[in-house]
Amino acid sequence: MKTTERYRPLFKEISLPNGIKLDNRFVLSPMITNSSTREGHVTEEDIAYAERRAGSAPMQVTGAAYIETYGQLFEYGFSIDDDHSIEGLKKLARAMKKDGSKAIIQLTHAGRFSKIALRDFGVVYGPSELELKTPVEHTVIPMSKRKINKVITQYADATRRAIQAGFDGVEISSAQRLLIQTFFSTFSNRRDDEYGVKSLDDRVRFGTEVMEAVQKVIDEEAPEGFIFGFRATPEETRGNEIGYSAEEFLYFLDRIMEVADIHYLATASWGKNIYKQTIRQGKYKDEIMNKVVYDHIAGRVPVMSSGGINSPEKALEALEYSDMVGMSTPFVTEPDFVHKLEDGKEDDINLGFTAEEIADLAIPERAFKDIVELMDIGGSLSAEARDEFRKLYK
């Protein structure tokens, strides 16, 4: 059977700005499997999970790889913070690429949201000193200029390791409260120096310097066709307060594109059905967030929507204001989602889950620790499926 006519737009080939062609519009978005070693080294479980999904989408992005231990986001996520990680990451890249997909590694620094650094070292870093009460009472240590320069260098070094490990690209994330976003946000950034809040240019400085440093490594060391992606949250609000507005984000995006030749922009945030979230404050209030971004980009680079896309209908809806569709949790329980849809067997797509499927799906044992929490936030899988995961973890 062939693709049902109404879903054909999802299977049109797309070319990235660097000439790389992708067979369809689906992307396997970042999803932590919580299955590396405590030191962040890739395990056989990581490899098996990636191999089972190697054909799920023509471009795939790993879960967060931390660039230093003080930036570790998940307890058993994998690291890219020193050369010892390269051999394991080579195996992961090969597993992701075995069926012809492009393998992208996401480089991250959790900043003040690194619960692991807080637990292991009693310290977390951020743009400014903050007194926080969760998960325990603690003080966020403000980053000195020397520390800022060190982290920028760590992003560059991590990019170099990604190239040596054989990945087809890197993605830098300024989404979902990671370090780069907190420098941009007035909620987290209270500095009065050139990385502070005196001007919009000061607030975007750290992010643009990271992207510029990564671009320099790519220019000098990456093979032709290496993919450079950027993931970000287009607005940050708390009730009526604004950490940054959509119009400020669009300025940030333009500055990023001045210093870096990015090949796609992925939008991301917390919550349900993020792909159709509306702007809450400012000039674009009540407009669909992805439409605002898509119109502003105006074809300069492909835009990827994500967040809550868990059916063919939602994928098609998301494509109205984007060029690619990112999915993560659906590929956990239905790695063959795209193949079934392409073969006209959309009725066979099943996002449910039973314990008997663990071996076939190659889901790591410790994955349930963090996957269930993320699934609860997004609600992309049914409550019944999430409860099955919870039972297994317990």
C-alpha positions in Angstrom: 0.0 0.0 0.0 1.0 3.6 -0.5 0.9 6.7 1.8 -2.7 7.9 2.3 -3.1 11.0 0.1 -3.9 13.3 2.9 -0.5 12.5 4.6 1.6 12.9 1.5 3.0 16.3 2.5 4.7 14.6 5.5 6.7 12.4 3.0 8.0 15.1 0.7 11.8 15.3 0.6 13.4 18.3 2.2 16.8 19.8 1.7 18.7 21.5 4.5 20.6 24.7 3.7 23.9 22.7 3.5 22.5 20.5 0.8 21.7 17.5 2.9 18.4 15.8 1.8 16.0 14.1 4.1 13.4 11.6 2.8 10.5 12.9 4.8 9.6 15.6 7.4 9.8 13.5 10.6 12.6 13.9 13.2 13.3 11.8 16.2 13.5 14.5 18.9 15.6 14.3 22.0 14.5 11.8 24.7 16.6 10.9 27.6 16.8 7.1 28.1 18.7 7.4 31.5 20.8 4.3 30.6 24.4 5.5 30.5 26.8 4.8 33.3 27.0 7.0 36.4 30.2 8.5 34.7 28.2 9.3 31.6 29.6 6.6 29.3 27.5 4.9 26.6 26.2 1.4 27.4 25.0 -1.5 25.4 21.5 -0.5 26.4 22.0 2.9 24.8 23.2 1.2 21.7 20.3 -1.3 21.5 17.7 1.5 22.0 19.3 3.5 19.2 19.6 0.5 16.8 15.9 -0.3 17.3 15.0 3.2 16.2 17.6 3.7 13.6 15.0 3.7 10.8 12.4 5.7 12.7 13.1 9.0 11.1 15.7 10.3 8.6 17.2 12.7 11.2 17.6 11.9 14.8 18.7 14.0 17.8 20.1 12.4 20.9 19.0 13.2 24.4 21.0 15.8 26.3 24.8 15.2 26.3 26.4 17.3 29.0 29.5 19.3 28.2 30.7 19.4 31.9 29.7 17.7 35.1 28.3 20.9 36.6 25.9 21.0 33.6 24.6 17.4 33.9 20.8 17.4 33.3 19.9 13.7 34.0 21.4 11.2 36.4 22.3 8.6 33.8 22.6 10.8 30.7 25.7 10.5 28.6 28.6 13.0 28.7 30.7 14.6 26.1 32.9 16.4 28.6 36.2 14.7 28.0 38.0 12.6 25.3 37.2 9.4 27.2 33.6 9.7 26.0 34.5 9.6 22.3 34.8 5.8 21.9 31.4 5.1 23.4 29.8 8.0 21.4 31.3 6.5 18.2 29.2 3.3 18.9 26.1 5.4 19.5 26.6 7.4 16.3 27.0 4.2 14.3 23.9 2.7 15.8 21.8 5.7 15.0 23.1 5.8 11.4 23.0 2.1 10.6 19.8 2.5 8.4 20.9 5.7 6.7 19.6 8.3 9.2 21.5 11.5 10.1 22.7 11.4 13.7 22.7 14.7 15.6 24.0 15.0 19.2 22.5 17.6 21.4 25.1 19.5 23.5 23.7 20.9 26.8 24.5 22.7 30.0 21.7 22.6 32.6 23.1 25.5 34.5 21.1 26.2 37.7 18.7 23.3 36.9 21.4 20.7 37.3 20.0 18.7 40.1 22.8 16.2 39.7 25.5 18.8 40.3 23.6 20.1 43.3 23.4 16.6 44.7 27.0 15.5 43.9 28.9 18.8 44.5 26.5 21.0 46.4 26.9 23.7 43.7 25.0 24.9 40.7 26.0 27.8 38.4 23.9 30.4 36.6 24.0 33.9 35.3 23.3 35.5 38.8 23.1 34.6 42.4 19.7 33.3 43.3 18.3 31.8 46.5 16.1 28.8 45.5 14.2 26.3 47.6 13.8 23.3 45.2 14.8 20.5 45.2 16.5 21.7 48.4 17.4 25.2 49.7 20.5 26.3 47.9 22.3 29.3 46.4 23.0 29.6 42.6 26.6 30.6 42.2 26.9 33.5 39.7 29.3 32.7 36.8 32.4 34.8 36.7 33.7 36.0 33.3 36.4 33.3 33.5 33.7 30.7 34.1 31.7 32.0 31.2 34.7 31.8 28.9 35.4 28.2 30.2 31.9 27.1 29.3 32.1 28.6 25.9 35.3 26.7 25.3 33.6 23.5 26.6 30.9 23.9 24.0 33.6 24.2 21.3 35.5 21.2 22.7 32.3 19.1 22.8 31.6 20.0 19.2 35.1 18.7 18.3 34.4 15.5 20.1 31.1 15.1 18.3 32.9 15.4 15.0 35.5 12.9 16.0 32.8 10.5 17.2 31.3 10.5 13.7 28.0 12.3 14.4 26.4 14.1 11.4 25.8 17.2 13.3 25.3 19.0 16.7 22.4 20.8 18.2 22.7 23.6 20.7 19.8 24.0 23.0 18.6 27.3 24.5 15.2 25.7 25.3 13.4 24.7 28.5 15.5 26.6 31.0 18.9 25.4 30.1 21.9 27.7 30.7 21.8 29.7 27.5 18.2 30.5 28.0 18.8 31.6 31.6 21.3 34.2 30.4 18.6 35.6 28.0 15.9 35.6 30.6 15.3 38.4 33.1 13.9 35.9 35.5 17.4 34.3 35.9 19.8 37.0 34.8 20.3 40.0 37.1 23.8 40.9 36.1 25.0 44.4 35.4 28.0 43.6 33.2 28.2 42.9 29.4 26.4 39.6 30.0 23.6 41.2 32.0 20.3 42.8 31.5 21.2 46.4 30.7 20.4 45.8 27.1 19.0 43.2 24.8 22.4 42.8 23.2 24.0 42.0 26.6 21.3 39.4 27.3 22.0 37.6 24.0 25.8 37.8 24.2 26.4 34.5 25.9 24.2 32.6 23.5 25.7 34.2 20.4 29.3 33.6 21.7 28.5 29.9 22.3 27.1 29.6 18.8 30.0 31.5 17.2 32.5 29.3 19.0 30.8 26.1 17.8 30.6 27.5 14.3 34.4 28.1 14.3 35.0 24.4 15.2 32.6 23.3 12.5 34.3 25.5 9.9 37.8 24.2 10.8 37.2 20.5 11.5 33.8 19.2 10.4 33.3 17.3 7.1 31.2 18.7 4.3 27.5 18.5 5.0 27.8 18.6 8.8 24.5 19.8 10.3 24.3 22.6 12.9 20.9 22.9 14.7 19.5 25.3 17.2 16.7 24.5 19.7 14.9 27.3 21.6 11.8 28.3 23.5 10.2 31.3 21.7 8.7 33.0 24.9 9.1 32.8 28.6 6.4 33.9 30.9 5.2 33.4 34.5 1.6 34.6 34.7 1.7 38.2 33.7 5.5 38.5 34.1 7.8 38.1 31.1 11.3 36.6 31.2 11.6 37.4 27.5 9.0 38.2 24.9 8.5 36.6 21.5 9.7 39.8 19.8 12.9 39.7 21.9 13.3 36.1 21.0 13.1 36.9 17.3 15.9 39.5 17.8 18.0 36.8 19.5 17.3 34.4 16.6 18.5 37.0 14.1 21.7 37.6 16.1 22.3 33.8 16.2 21.9 33.6 12.4 24.5 36.4 12.0 27.2 34.5 13.7 26.2 30.9 12.9 25.2 29.1 9.8 22.4 27.0 11.4 20.6 24.5 9.3 17.4 24.2 11.2 15.6 25.8 14.2 13.6 23.6 16.5 11.0 25.1 18.8 10.4 23.5 22.2 8.9 24.2 25.6 7.2 22.5 28.5 3.5 21.5 28.5 0.9 19.8 26.3 0.5 20.3 22.6 3.3 22.9 22.5 3.2 22.8 18.7 0.1 24.9 18.7 0.8 27.0 21.8 -0.1 30.7 21.5 1.9 33.7 22.5 0.8 34.9 26.0 2.1 38.5 26.1 3.3 41.4 24.0 3.1 42.3 20.3 2.0 38.8 19.1 -0.4 38.0 22.0 -2.7 35.1 21.1 -1.0 34.3 17.8 0.2 30.8 17.3 3.8 30.7 18.5 5.1 28.5 15.6 3.4 30.8 13.0 5.1 33.9 14.5 8.5 32.1 14.3 7.8 30.6 10.9 6.8 33.9 9.3 9.8 35.6 10.8 12.3 33.0 9.5 10.7 33.3 6.1 12.4 30.3 4.6 15.9 31.2 5.7 16.2 27.8 7.5 13.8 25.0 8.0 11.7 25.2 11.2 11.0 22.1 13.3 7.9 22.0 15.5 7.7 19.7 18.5 5.7 19.0 21.6 2.7 16.8 21.9 2.7 15.6 18.3 1.6 12.0 18.7 -0.7 11.2 15.8 -0.7 11.5 12.0 -3.3 14.2 12.2 -1.3 16.3 14.7 1.8 15.9 12.5 0.0 17.2 9.5 -1.4 20.1 11.6 2.0 21.0 12.9 3.4 21.1 9.4 1.2 24.1 8.6 3.7 26.4 10.4 6.9 24.3 10.2 9.0 22.4 7.7 9.8 19.4 9.9 7.9 17.5 12.7 9.8 16.4 15.8 8.5 13.6 17.9 10.0 11.8 20.9 7.7 9.8 23.2 5.7 8.2 20.3 8.9 6.6 19.1 9.5 5.1 22.6 6.5 2.7 22.2 6.0 2.9 18.4 9.4 3.0 16.6 7.7 2.1 13.4 5.3 5.0 13.4 6.6 6.6 10.2 6.9 3.3 8.3 3.3 2.3 9.1 2.1 5.7 8.1 4.1 5.7 4.8 2.7 2.2 4.0 -0.9 3.4 4.5 -1.2 1.4 7.7 -2.0 4.3 10.0 -4.6 2.3 11.7 -1.9 -0.1 12.9 0.0 2.7 14.8 -0.2 1.8 18.5 1.2 4.0 21.2 0.2 1.6 23.9 2.6 -0.5 25.9 2.8 -3.7 27.8 5.6 -5.3 29.8 5.9 -8.1 27.2 7.1 -5.5 24.6 10.2 -4.4 26.5 12.6 -6.7 24.6 11.3 -5.8 21.2 11.3 -2.1 22.0 14.8 -2.3 23.6 13.7 0.1 26.4 16.5 0.3 29.0 15.6 -0.7 32.6 16.5 2.6 34.2 14.7 4.6 31.5 11.5 4.5 33.4 13.0 6.8 36.1 12.9 9.9 34.0 10.8 9.0 31.0 7.6 8.7 33.0 8.0 12.2 34.4 8.5 13.6 31.0 5.6 11.7 29.6 3.4 13.0 32.3 4.3 16.6 31.5 3.6 16.2 27.8 0.8 13.7 27.9 1.8 12.3 24.5 1.1 8.7 25.6 -2.1 7.5 27.3 -2.4 7.4 31.1 -2.6 3.6 30.8 0.7 3.4 29.0 2.4 5.7 31.4 1.1 3.6 34.3 2.6 0.5 32.8 6.0 2.3 32.7 5.5 3.3 36.3 4.8 -0.2 37.4 7.9 -1.5 35.8 10.1 1.2 37.3 8.7 0.5 40.8 
